């Protein structure tokens, strides 16, 4: 166990995962991660190729090229950088490249902001990536290692989202699994079935598909992302057995349920449930302890959306408050929409209330959580902004 | 028997027949010359465009070499990633033989003039700045032909395209394209490339020679090939070779190469070089220039570009 900055914890983890090609372009608050990775290389502590990209668009393209030739790859970005990558992100998923990117979540301009929210990540949620959200440093370490296992097993790209500043620049005690243990956990090259560019066996990648083919290819991608949920659960169980005891917990009033896709923290029969993703769940857990009938669901995997798991927990619950650090402008919080959709699908009686919180780095205080809990028990309406 | 097989494999066309390009397509003639000169030890990253569309309708492919298409603007960056992978593998090769084999593999990025001069230029600049051992080939047909002949940064003065249409108005817009053609060769040289060359689809043997030189060059190289487009230039399908040769013969599009920043080879023009009229008049895209005084003025200006090339490069007599 070490006390590390969140960015350094991720950089150490990536070093131990041993990627072969890294490419990145600096953007706040992702910078510390890629600076650390460059330093490891300069100090001979890592042997990857580190390609300096001239934009995020290039960085994403460079790791796409490297992956297509058989490298394990890595990049990290934030906000505008993620949006600049977006064309490549769709392409990577469509080409089934097992690529890992960390997004240090930050709001999107204008007005320009360098502070945290989730607008960047949710904006590319339809790109075909598996999307993890981490609550704390230890979880982000865990999700990066899991990401490589899942990506290389399924030929799907995985993005790990960590809250900018709140996680990237804060210090926490964290355990980094060593390289040999990670190597054992991850797939061997020979066990992957990724198609590679190799003059010995020439193949064509990225062919264009006419209307006769396009739809089935997209359907297959969707199906594989949906079924990845089972793989994530299995690999999470294995991970916990090998690397860490389940949930070294914050306060331990309740025992958590965690299957890798979601975590539930709270009483066995809650009346109110809050649903959120990322670091704010830490604050919510603290507040849950002050109530008798309030619990929280942490969405650890946002895509594929863990519909079944969430449904099973909220089906008998009266009030559900969904917290979004982003908004589909002109509609409402994207996570709230997902929960409302599952309410309709399963004809649940629960009242779902969406709350927009923490945009552009606005602190989410315990008082706000308290207000959300009481507002969720009242008349429901669209999109309540909790600004203070 | 064995030797016969080997001979067959060295003579084989690296782009298989059956592609869907227009009959007489200049780019396809050039791409075949390129692919055959590259041979088997190569990985190609291709930009979106006619070459990609006409050769890879899923689930078919004309490419007998490892080939990837990602997006319109990123063939260069994709090839940078492929290069990084090969570099990593070379450093970690277990045997000398394996290392040698990996070192023989060339990485090639290619695209049209839209992908090269315009949308992908920033990424090409990044690739060149990194001094990566990659050959970049631009098939320059001087317009966005795949989307219906719109003007690009490579469209020449006076050309009629669908977004720089010749018109009946009185403003400069009426002459067709009236932007300065971007000088990609100068930009390549400014990046310190060790091999920069220009040729045309009318010179397939020259293409092959230039590819061979680029293969031997350490670091990045750039080859730009003028590739007549049948519908875009409004020429007949048996005219692409002829018109490409005329481009060189008039001095408008000199065939040349720079090695280590020095002009080392350039194809001479005849004593009394052909006038640009000969090149322009067989192309429908310049037809409007021959119709009025204003058009003839543009032809004069185009002639002055050719004259300037001949003088500057000393390719007259």
HADDOCK unambig.tbl for C-alpha pairs under 7 A between the chains (distance, minus, plus):
assign (segid A and resid 20 and name CA) (segid B and resid 88 and name CA) 6.75 0.50 0.50
assign (segid A and resid 21 and name CA) (segid B and resid 84 and name CA) 6.64 0.50 0.50
assign (segid A and resid 21 and name CA) (segid B and resid 85 and name CA) 6.68 0.50 0.50
assign (segid A and resid 49 and name CA) (segid B and resid 84 and name CA) 6.17 0.50 0.50
assign (segid A and resid 49 and name CA) (segid B and resid 88 and name CA) 6.32 0.50 0.50
assign (segid A and resid 53 and name CA) (segid B and resid 126 and name CA) 6.89 0.50 0.50
assign (segid A and resid 54 and name CA) (segid B and resid 126 and name CA) 5.64 0.50 0.50
assign (segid A and resid 58 and name CA) (segid B and resid 77 and name CA) 5.67 0.50 0.50
assign (segid A and resid 58 and name CA) (segid B and resid 123 and name CA) 6.30 0.50 0.50
assign (segid A and resid 61 and name CA) (segid B and resid 74 and name CA) 6.38 0.50 0.50
assign (segid A and resid 61 and name CA) (segid B and resid 77 and name CA) 5.43 0.50 0.50
assign (segid A and resid 61 and name CA) (segid B and resid 78 and name CA) 5.24 0.50 0.50
assign (segid A and resid 62 and name CA) (segid B and resid 77 and name CA) 4.89 0.50 0.50
assign (segid A and resid 62 and name CA) (segid B and resid 78 and name CA) 4.96 0.50 0.50
assign (segid A and resid 62 and name CA) (segid B and resid 80 and name CA) 5.75 0.50 0.50
assign (segid A and resid 62 and name CA) (segid B and resid 81 and name CA) 4.19 0.50 0.50
assign (segid A and resid 63 and name CA) (segid B and resid 81 and name CA) 5.57 0.50 0.50
assign (segid A and resid 64 and name CA) (segid B and resid 78 and name CA) 6.32 0.50 0.50
assign (segid A and resid 64 and name CA) (segid B and resid 81 and name CA) 6.81 0.50 0.50
assign (segid A and resid 65 and name CA) (segid B and resid 78 and name CA) 4.03 0.50 0.50
assign (segid A and resid 65 and name CA) (segid B and resid 79 and name CA) 6.00 0.50 0.50
assign (segid A and resid 65 and name CA) (segid B and resid 80 and name CA) 6.96 0.50 0.50
assign (segid A and resid 65 and name CA) (segid B and resid 81 and name CA) 4.30 0.50 0.50
assign (segid A and resid 65 and name CA) (segid B and resid 82 and name CA) 5.02 0.50 0.50
assign (segid A and resid 66 and name CA) (segid B and resid 81 and name CA) 3.92 0.50 0.50
assign (segid A and resid 66 and name CA) (segid B and resid 82 and name CA) 4.59 0.50 0.50
assign (segid A and resid 66 and name CA) (segid B and resid 84 and name CA) 6.51 0.50 0.50
assign (segid A and resid 66 and name CA) (segid B and resid 85 and name CA) 5.38 0.50 0.50
assign (segid A and resid 69 and name CA) (segid B and resid 82 and name CA) 5.56 0.50 0.50
assign (segid A and resid 69 and name CA) (segid B and resid 85 and name CA) 6.41 0.50 0.50
assign (segid A and resid 71 and name CA) (segid B and resid 85 and name CA) 5.88 0.50 0.50
assign (segid A and resid 91 and name CA) (segid B and resid 70 and name CA) 6.69 0.50 0.50
assign (segid A and resid 197 and name CA) (segid B and resid 43 and name CA) 6.88 0.50 0.50
assign (segid A and resid 197 and name CA) (segid B and resid 66 and name CA) 5.27 0.50 0.50
assign (segid A and resid 198 and name CA) (segid B and resid 66 and name CA) 5.93 0.50 0.50
assign (segid A and resid 199 and name CA) (segid B and resid 40 and name CA) 6.38 0.50 0.50
assign (segid A and resid 199 and name CA) (segid B and resid 41 and name CA) 5.62 0.50 0.50
assign (segid A and resid 199 and name CA) (segid B and resid 42 and name CA) 6.20 0.50 0.50
assign (segid A and resid 199 and name CA) (segid B and resid 43 and name CA) 6.72 0.50 0.50
assign (segid A and resid 199 and name CA) (segid B and resid 65 and name CA) 6.30 0.50 0.50
assign (segid A and resid 199 and name CA) (segid B and resid 66 and name CA) 5.74 0.50 0.50
assign (segid A and resid 202 and name CA) (segid B and resid 64 and name CA) 6.35 0.50 0.50
assign (segid A and resid 202 and name CA) (segid B and resid 65 and name CA) 4.84 0.50 0.50
assign (segid A and resid 202 and name CA) (segid B and resid 66 and name CA) 4.09 0.50 0.50
assign (segid A and resid 203 and name CA) (segid B and resid 65 and name CA) 6.85 0.50 0.50
assign (segid A and resid 203 and name CA) (segid B and resid 66 and name CA) 4.91 0.50 0.50
assign (segid A and resid 203 and name CA) (segid B and resid 67 and name CA) 6.38 0.50 0.50
assign (segid A and resid 204 and name CA) (segid B and resid 61 and name CA) 6.67 0.50 0.50
assign (segid A and resid 204 and name CA) (segid B and resid 63 and name CA) 6.99 0.50 0.50
assign (segid A and resid 204 and name CA) (segid B and resid 66 and name CA) 5.97 0.50 0.50
assign (segid A and resid 204 and name CA) (segid B and resid 67 and name CA) 4.88 0.50 0.50
assign (segid A and resid 204 and name CA) (segid B and resid 68 and name CA) 5.81 0.50 0.50
assign (segid A and resid 205 and name CA) (segid B and resid 67 and name CA) 6.21 0.50 0.50
assign (segid A and resid 205 and name CA) (segid B and resid 68 and name CA) 4.54 0.50 0.50
assign (segid A and resid 205 and name CA) (segid B and resid 69 and name CA) 6.20 0.50 0.50
assign (segid A and resid 206 and name CA) (segid B and resid 68 and name CA) 5.71 0.50 0.50
assign (segid A and resid 206 and name CA) (segid B and resid 69 and name CA) 4.71 0.50 0.50
assign (segid A and resid 206 and name CA) (segid B and resid 70 and name CA) 5.82 0.50 0.50
assign (segid A and resid 207 and name CA) (segid B and resid 56 and name CA) 5.01 0.50 0.50
assign (segid A and resid 207 and name CA) (segid B and resid 57 and name CA) 6.06 0.50 0.50
assign (segid A and resid 207 and name CA) (segid B and resid 58 and name CA) 5.45 0.50 0.50
assign (segid A and resid 207 and name CA) (segid B and resid 69 and name CA) 6.74 0.50 0.50
assign (segid A and resid 208 and name CA) (segid B and resid 53 and name CA) 6.61 0.50 0.50
assign (segid A and resid 208 and name CA) (segid B and resid 56 and name CA) 6.25 0.50 0.50
assign (segid A and resid 208 and name CA) (segid B and resid 57 and name CA) 5.37 0.50 0.50
assign (segid A and resid 208 and name CA) (segid B and resid 58 and name CA) 5.68 0.50 0.50
assign (segid A and resid 209 and name CA) (segid B and resid 57 and name CA) 6.17 0.50 0.50
assign (segid A and resid 209 and name CA) (segid B and resid 58 and name CA) 5.20 0.50 0.50
